[in-house]
Amino acid sequence: MKLDEIDTGFTAVRERPETLFDSWRSEAPTRDFQKRLEVEGRPGPAHQALESLAGNWRAEVKCWIEPDGPPEVSLGSARIFWTLSGRFLEEEFHGEMMGRPYTGRTLMGYDNIKQTFNRVSVSDIQTSMFTCEGRGEHGNKLITMEGRATCVATNRKDIPMRTVMRILSPAKHIFEMFDRSTGENARTMEITYTRK
C-alpha cells in the first residue's frame, strides 16, 4: 500500500497487480490480432451452406405430446433472412401451438473458432431460451445439434434435446426435435418448410 497526498490530507491507495485485461487495454491491438479477428469473424463455407434457408416459407408443423401418439398438425409461415453482415440467419415464425397463436424467433449461425453450428430460439409462449450446438454432415445438408430445454406445459427443466435440420433442396427443408430423456428417437416436433 502506498500513501498519496491529497489537498485535504493523506489517502491510502492499494496497488493491484496488472491483469491481462489491463495489459491488453494499454496496448494497441497488433496486426496479427486484427488479422485473426478479420479472418475468424468472416462468414465462410459453412455460412454459405445455409444460404438455401433464406427466404419466405410455408410450414407444416407436427407436435407429439406422447411419442407413440398421433401428432397435432398445424400450419404456419416463416421468414428467414441474413443479419449482422451475413453471420447469422434470423427466423421469424408465425403459427399455432396447441390451438393458440404462436410467434417464435431463432438465430442460427456457425462458430468459426469452435467449428460448430449454433442456434438460439425464443417464443411468445415461454420465458426460457433454447440453445443448441452441433455439427454438419454431408456438405452441411444434415445438421445435428444438442441442447437442454425447458417445457412450460410440464414444468420440466434441463431436458436433453437433439435437433436435426435436413436441407433437402433449395425449396424444402425439415427441422426435427427429439426428447433424449425418453429415448433417442422420441420425436417431439417436425416442421416441414416449403418455399413460397
WOSULHU-V429802 format. One record per helix or strand. SS is the DSSP state (alpha for helix, beta for strand). FROM is the first residue (numbers start at 1). TO is the last residue. Records with the same first field share a line. If there is no record, write none. Layout:
BEGIN
SS=FROM-TO + FROM-TO
END
This chain:
BEGIN
beta=2-6 + 9-13 + 55-63 + 72-83 + 88-97 + 100-111 + 116-123 + 130-137 + 142-151 + 156-169 + 172-179 + 187-195
alpha=20-26 + 31-40 + 45-49 + 51-53 + 180-182
END
